[in-house]
Amino acid sequence: MYKLFKRSHVPGIFEIQMSGACDTGIARDHNEDAIAIQEDDGRGYMLAIVCDGMGGHSAGEVASAIAVGVLSDFIAAEFNGDKTPDMLLREGFSIANGQIDEHAQVNPSAHGMGCTCVAVLGVHNRMWVAHAGDSRLYRVRDGQIDQLTVDHTMVQELVDQNLLTPEQAATHPYRGRISRCLGHGRHKSDAEVNEFVLETGDNLLLCSDGLCDVVPADEMAALVGQRDVRDASRRLIEAANKHGGPDNISAIILRRVV
């Protein structure tokens, strides 16, 4: 398991604590997930990213690493320019998608590589979430957990068309077949971007499906609410492993303290 921790702070006005953890899980022998958290108090932004790779050993993990690196570097270079936060996320996703596909084209062993991605870009209490695929963002407010992203999967499309119920979708054998991602050539790669306000006491949870597919939502909510965000992210990983750890597991928590 590897862990990250940062704090974004405007004295007396605003503070967000950010903690992340990533683990191979029990059933897998390598980790295709990648996470990043960064903050720039001088320019007043924070960024959290979770990516879940696909394409097998030395391909999925490369796709995730490319996506995390491109997004982090692009936003660090372009923030406070002419682009709005939603434009930064959309363009960053597009550039990451192109670089992943370029790598696959010149490396035959990486054919079909790609990754899902969920990223949150925050400016004080205003948050923009971008995602492609089934990595998710949840908000925990007053103990209540709500999913803020809608999976880009074939099964979710059937739910949207009222051909499946959410309960049927949760156990459908094809629920992991995504309809949008970065890379992977034939899939759509456009980021879906939404904006919301983070209130004092709110917690955000970004995660890969290795967490939310096996840990019930109410259990995730209770663990996210742990006093120390570093402890909370670690316990989420442990919970997924206790539920069998069938996939790589990633979790990032953003908590507005003030």
Secondary structure, DSSP 4 states (H G I P E B T S, - for coil): -EEEEEEEEETTTEEEEEEEEEE--SS-SS--EEEEEEEETTTTEEEEEEEEEESSTTTHHHHHHHHHHHHHHHHHHHTTSS--HHHHHHHHHHHHHHHHHHHHHH-GGGTT-EEEEEEEEEETTEEEEEEESS-EEEEEETTEEEE-S---BHHHHHHHTTSS-HHHHHT-TTTT-BSB-EESSSSB-PPEEEEEEPPTT-EEEEE-HHHHTTS-HHHHHHHHT-SSHHHHHHHHHHHHHHTT--S-EEEEEEEE--
